[in-house]
Amino acid sequence: MNIDAFILIGGRSSRFGTDKAFVELDGQTLAMRAANTVKSALSPQRITFVAASDTQFEDRLPFALDHPILADLKPGFGSWSGLHTALAYAQTEWAFVLACDLPFVTPEFLRSLAAHTAKDVDAVVPRQPDGRTQPLCALYRSEQARKAVESIFTGRQSLPKLATLFDNLDSRIVEPDEYAHLTDAQRFFANINTEKDLSAAKNGFAPCPE
């Protein structure tokens, strides 16, 4: 599959107290855990990290990550900024975007998402068991999605929820019953937002999705 992959590491981590990208789980930082999962699943042309700014991680960033790093082109809009930057730099027909604080997605799950790409589809996005779609673990047809994001950005001081993007794309929503049979499916969307979440993850429990 001709695809570029982007790992979003620009979250403020305000509840965690330190940058989540460098928090370790099972001997890997969340950033590198995400990159390794994506590499194993999709064999992308490129894997790129997207940070909030050039100075977010100070001097340690270039030495800690073994892939190129981009800074948000239009900072200040949270996940919208990260997604916009990923799509702006994508050089392939498809782009895969993953937030680094979703450490329990598996290569098998990502391959199952990629299997739903098609000529008449602009985005492939899973729906969580709680009913919400998860735009930060999704595939996007680069050009169409970039145009949709830029049209939403234009002239706005505030933005709607990121999931509203799929209303502007021909989207394939992957429902929970389509991936429930996969190993560890109950943990795919558990994210690491606090020390308590990390402790639960290290003890084999799934933090609650938010």
Beta strands, then each sheet from edge to edge (+ up, - down):
strand 1: 3-8
strand 2: 24-25
strand 3: 28-29
strand 4: 46-51
strand 5: 69-71
strand 6: 94-99
strand 7: 123-126
strand 8: 137-141
strand 9: 171-174
sheet 1: 5+ 4+ 1+ 6+ 8- 7+ 9+
sheet 2: 2+ 3-
end
